[in-house]
């Protein structure tokens, strides 16, 4: 099997199946009539029947809402968790989700102080010096209530309410979680890839399911849980038209292309990063998003146009910015190429924010993913030569007569170790046996992680070949300068030169290297024939 050389090679020869699906949706939940001061005045006068427009009586509604939340938690045996600063809320959710056994219900209720828009009353004076109340919109740090729930159709999601009028909320859900449950209900077999799909019995039917996630189903989810959870507005308020509506705050549209083997994806993605660092230029971004980017002083297109390569652990990701939106491309869990367009402001594409515009946003997001793959073109920049090749790759004998195995150049485990050294070079306090096991296992993509004995064997090899050294009086190691330079050189020479060259030589299609090799063979045969040496 040849290694991928271009985007076309990957898509045509190395993709097992691909799937387009809405990923994360972060939605505003708000009452449209209560988003400006004059609307609040009307609510106080007409709905509450109070003569003076003030936010003071709204405090009683807030207190009643908070009381209803505590009563709900007590009746249903739901834990109330106070989030602390810096705590990852998703980590808490996964802890409760692991213990949850029902089909649907509330996992827990979280509370956190966050800044949000609120109304307050300030005292003003008229021309005669008499004071009067005036309602203004401002921001304040207030309590927010997170309802982390599990839905039979949508899986885990959360609904976050502000505890202050007008009680705006946020709804966060994941389209892949919804698709997994719909596939299970339809009897379609699949293998999960985190919250996505690594394999499926029926890719076409699964794609049809993903295409069915639309505004109506999402709105139905909100109405279902608003009826179950404590509600800040009374039935009389809702009958008068004060009902929550949905708008898009952030939407992620993903294209997942599951590859035949981890090696194809890793090599492909390394080449994508190396050869597409200019993809964030305005002219390239315009091709990806199908938008004209204005230059000059007269009405230039706002926003920064840039490409970023971010590294989380050992998994790099390519980020392309366009105004407030972004495309992210990464190798997901060593199994798939994930291209993901995140729209943070629908106005970037002259589309409204209401949830009814989700189909139009879907078309833009999925088109951007496809356009990025078409724009990307891979080239190669191989690095040749190695002064310390045999010193590193051949076995050595210690003064005590012990034979230390070499680091064989063609061994995948050796190259995983060399890639690991590049990561650990950035660790100021060195690394341990455990660090080496975790990182090397992730790079190898094996089902069984490395054992402590295997890691000790590799540490011994690396240390005696001078690539790492032990920090005195500790069980930690650091990468030497020789280790850094050797790892950089050998990994690049192996991945960019040898594999690429052999792929071109063995390709059934004409390549520059294959053509040159054939021409050389033909010239040698002609010379042998002229000299009378040919058989």
N, C-alpha and C positions, 0 to 999 in steps of 0.2 A: 504494500500500500504506500503510495507516494505521499509525501508531506505537503500540506497546503502551501501554495506560493502566492495566490491572489485571492481576493474576495470571491471571485467566481468559482475558484477551486473549492473553497470551503463550502459554499452554498450548494454546489452541484455534486460533490463527491464525499463530503464528510459530515453532512447534517443528517441525523437520523429522522428527526421531525421538528417542525417549528410551530409556534403558537403565538398569536396576537391576543393580548388580554389586557383589560384595565387592571392596573395593579392597585396602588394606594389612592384612595379618594379622601380628601380632607375638606369638609363642607361647612359652610356657615349655616346656622339654624337661627332664624331671626323673624321678628314680626315687622313687616315692612312699614306699617302705620306708626311705629313707635321708635323711629330711628332719628328723629330731630326734635328740638325743644317744643316747637309749636304742636306737634302731634301729642307730646306728653301733656301739654296744657289741655288739649281736647279730651284726653283720657281722664284726667283729674276732674274736669268740669262735667262731662257727659256720662262717663262710665262709673266714676266714684260718687258723682253728685255733690262735689265740694265747691264752694264759691271761690276759694282762694287757690290759685295755681301754685303749689309748693310740692317739693319732694319729701316733705316730712311724713305725710300719710303713707307714702310708698314704703317706708321703713316697716310698717306693720305687715305689709305683704311679704317683704323679704324675711321677716321673722317667722311668719307662718310657713313659708316655703322651707326654711331651714328646719323647723319643727317637724314638718311632714317628712323630710328626708330621714331624720333620726327615728321617727316612728316607723317608717318603712323598713329601715335596717333592723330595728328591734323585732318587728313582726315576722320578718322573713329570715332572721338569723344571719344577716349579711354583715360582714366585718366592715368597719370604717377605718381607713388607713390614712394617716397624716403623712404626706410625702415630705421628705426633707430635701434641702437644697443639694443639687448635684445628683440626686437619686434618679436612676433610669426607671421610668414608670413601666416600660415594657417588661423589664426584668421582674417587677412585682407581679404584673399580669401573668407572666409565664409560670410563676410559682403557684398562683392560685389555679391557673388553668390545668396544671399537672395533677392537681388534686380533685378537679371537678369531674363528676361522674354522670351528670344529667345530660339531656339532649339540649336544653337551653335554660337560661336563667341568669341571674346577676352574680358575677364572681365576687366582687367587692365594690365598695364605694370609696373613692379617694378624695382627699381634700388638699388643696394647695393654694397659696396666695400668689396671684398673678396680676399684672397690670392690664387693665381693660378700660374701655370707654364707659362712662357713667354720666348721669345727670345730677346736678346739685343746684341748690337755691342760694343765690347771693342777694344781698341787700343793695338796692339802688335808690337814688333820690331823684325826684322830679324837679322841675324848675322852681317850685315853691319850697323846696327843702324837705318835703314829706317823703318818707321811705316807703318802698314797695318791694315785694319779692320778684325776682327775675330768675328764670331757669336757664342754665347754660350747660353745654356738654363739655366734659373734661375727662381726664384719666385718673385712675386711682388703683392702688393695690387692694384687691378684694379677694374673698374666698371664692374658689371655683370647686364645683362638685363633679367628680369623674365617676360615671357609672360604667364600669367594665362589665360587659355582658357577653353571653354566647347565644347566638341565634341559630335555630335549626337549619335555616337556609344560608345565612351569611357567615356563620362561625363567629370568631371573636371580633368584637368591635367596642368602641367606647363613645359615650355621649357626655359631653362636658357642658355644664350650666354655670353661668355667672350667677352669684347669689344676690346681685344688685339689679334693679330695674334698668333696662327693659329685659333682663334675663336672657341675653343672647347666649347661644350655645354653639358647640362644634360637634360634628358627627364624623368619626373616622372609621373607615372600613377598608377591606381588601378584596378586590375582584377575584384574585386567584383562590382565596378561601371560599368565596361563593361558588366558583366554578368547580372546585373539588367536590363540594357537597352535591351540586347538581349532577355531576358525573356519577357519583356514587348512587344517587337516587335513580338515574337512568340505566344503571347496570353496566356502565362503561368501566372496564378495568384500567387502572393506571398505577404508576409508581410515582410517589411524591418527590419533589425536589424542593425542600423547605416548604413554602406555601404554594409552590408551583408544580410543574409536571416534568418528570425525567423520562417517562415513557407512557404510552397509552395503547390500548387495543384498537382504538378507532380515532385517529387524529382528526378526520373530517367532522365527525359528530361532536368531538370535543370543541373544535373551533366554532361550530354552530352554537353551542352552549355559551361560549365566551361572548359571542356577538349579541346574545340576548340580554345582557346586563345593560339596562337603560334607566332613564329617569323614573319611570313608573314603579319599577321594583324597588329602587332605592327610597322613593317617597313612601312606599308601603311599609318598608322597614321602619322608617321614622314614626309613622302614624301608629304602628303596632306597639312600639315601645313607649311612645308618649302616653298611650292609654294605660300602660302598666306601671310606669314610674311616677313619682311625685311630680305634679305639674304646677308651675308658678301661677298660671292664669286659671281662673274659675271657669266652669261651664258657661256662665253668663257672659264672660269676656269672649270666649270662643264663639258663642252664638252671635255676638255683636261684630264678629269679623276679625278679632285679634287672634289670628292663627299663625303658627310657625310656617315659614317657607324655607326653601333650600337654595343656596347659591354655591358656586365652586370657588373654594379658596386655593386648593392645590389638587392637581390631577396628574397621575402617572400612567403613561401608556407604554406597555412593554412588548418587545418582540424577543421571545426566547427561542434560540436555535440550539437544540440538543445535539452534541457532537458525538461521533463514533467512539472517540477515546480522548482522555484528558490531554495527551501529548499534542494532538491536532489543535486543540483550543489554546494551549499555552503558547506554542510557537506562533500560531496565527496572531494571538493578541499581543505578544511582544513585538511583532512586526508592525501591527496596527499602531501601537504607541510610538515606535521609533520613526515611522514614516508619515505620521499624520499630525505632527505637532503644530502645523500651520493651519489645521482645519478650522480654527477659531477666527481666522481672518474674515473681515466683512464680506469679501467676495465669495469665500467658501461657505460661510454661514448663510448667505443669501441663497445658495444652491440647495442647502440642506432643508431650510425652512420655506423655500419657494417664496421668498419675500425680497423686495427690492430694498437694498440698504443705501440710504442717502448719505452722501459725503458733503463736505464743504460747510460753509457758515450758515447757509439758508436751510433751516429746518432739517438738520442732520438727524439720522435715526438715533434715538437715545439708547444708552446702555453700553456696557463694556463687551467687546468682542475678544474672546481669549480662549485658549486651550489650556487645561490644567491636567496634570497627571498626579493623582493622589494615591498613596499607598496605605492600606489598612492591613497591618500584619504583613503578609506576603502576597496579598492580592492587589495588584495595581488596578486603577480605573481611570478611564479617559473622560474628561468633562469638557463640554463645549457650551458656552454661554451665548444666549441671544436675548437681549433686554433682561426681563426678569425670569425667562425660561431657560431650561438647561437640558442637554442630552448627556446621559451617562452611559458608558459602555464598559463592561467588565466581564470577567470569566467567572461565572456563578458556580461556586462549590466544585470547581474542577470538572464540571459536566457540560456546561452550556455557555454559549455566547449570549449575553443579555444586553440588548440595546433598549434604552429607556428614556423617553421624552417626558419631562416634568414641566407642566404649564402652571406657573405661579400667578400669572395675571392674564386673564382671558382677553383683556384689552390690547395685549401685544399683537393679537390677530384680528382686532376689530370685531370681537364677539362678546356678547353680553355675559354676565356672571350667573344668571339664573340656571338652575339645573336642567331646564329644558334645552339648553344649548349643548348638553353633553355629546350628542351625536356629531355635531359640527366639530367639537374639540377632539373627539375620537379620530375623526378623519385627518385632522392636522397632525395629531400626535403619531399615529401609525405611519402616515406619509413621511414625516420627518425621519423616523427610524429607517425606513426603506431608502430614502434619499441619502442618508449618511452612508449606508453600505455601498451605494452606487458611486458616491463621491470618493470614497476611500480607494486608493490605489497603493499596492504594496511594491516596494523596491527593496534592494538588499545592499547592505554595506558590510561585507565580511571582513574579518580581521585575521591576518595570517601571522605565522611565526610564533615560537615560544622558546625562550632561552632555557627555562628550567623544566622542559617537558619531561625528560627522562627522570630527573631528580624527583619530580612529583609523582609520576605514574608508575615507576618501577619499585619493586621491593627494596628495602635497605636492611643492613645488618647492624645492630648496635654493638658497642664495645663489649657488652656481656655475651655476645653471640646470639642474641635473640633476632629472629627474622620478623620484620614489620612489613605486612602486606602493602603493596602500592595502591595508588588511587587510579584504577584502570579508566582510561579515557572514555571507553564506550559503555561503562556501567551507569545505568540511570540513577542508581543510588549515589554514586560519586557526584554526579552533576547536581542532584538535589542537595548534597552537602555543600558543594561550591556555591550554589545559589543562597544557601542558608548563611554562609560566611558573609555574603554581601549585606544581608539584613543585620547580622549580629555586629558588624563593624560599627553600626550606629548606636549600639548599646554602651553607654558610658561606663557602666559597672559590670560589664562582661555578661557571660551567659553560663547556664548550668546544663547538666545532663538532661534535665527535664525539658529545658527550653529547646535543646537540640532535637529531642524526640518529637515534640509537638510540631515544630516547624518543618522538619524533614518529612514527617508523616503526611502533613498537609500538602507539601510539594509533590510527593510521590503519588498521592491520591489513592493509597491502598486501603482496603477494608480493615485490615488489622494494623493498629499503630505499632511503631517500633517499641521494642522492649528496652529495659535499662541496660541489659547486657549488650545488645546491639549498639546502643548509643555509646557505651564505654569502649567498645571495639573501635568505633569510628573516631572517638576523641583521641584514642591512642595513635591511630594512623595519622590524624591531622597534626597532632603535637610532634611526633617524631619526624614528620616531613617539613616542619617549620612553619606550618600555616597558622597555627594557634599557639598560645603559650598559657601556662597556668598562672593565675594571680597568686602570689605567695601567701601561704597560711589560709587559703580558702579552697573551696571546691568549685570555683568559677574560672572561666577561661576568657581570653580576649583574642581577637584576630590580629595577627602581626601584619606589618606592611607587606611582607612577602606573600602572606595569605591573601590579602586584599588584591594585590596586583595579579597574582596567579589565578585567583577565582574570576576576576573580571575578564582576563584574557582567555582562559580555557572555556568558560561558558559562552562567550561571544564567538570564539572560533568554532566551537562545536555546533551551536544553534544556528549561527548565521552563515557559516562557510561550508562546513562538511555536509550537514543535513540538506542545506539548500542546493549545494552542488550535486550531491548524489540524487536528489529528487529530480533535478533537471536532466542528469545523464540517463536516468531510467525512465523518464517520462515518455509515454507513447506519442505525445504531441511534439512537434518541432520546438526546440528551445535554442538559445544562443550557444549554450555550453554543449548541447548534444550535436548541433550543427558543426561546431568547431571540432569536436572529437571525431565526427564522421569524416570531415575534410582532412584531418591529420592522418587518420587511418588510410584514407584513399591515397594521399600523397606518399606515404611510406610504401604502400603496395606498388604504386607506379615506379618508385625508385628501385624497389627490389626486382621488378620485372625488367627494367632497363639494364640492371647489373647482371641479369641472368640468374638471380638467386631464387626467383619464384618457382614454386613447385610445378 
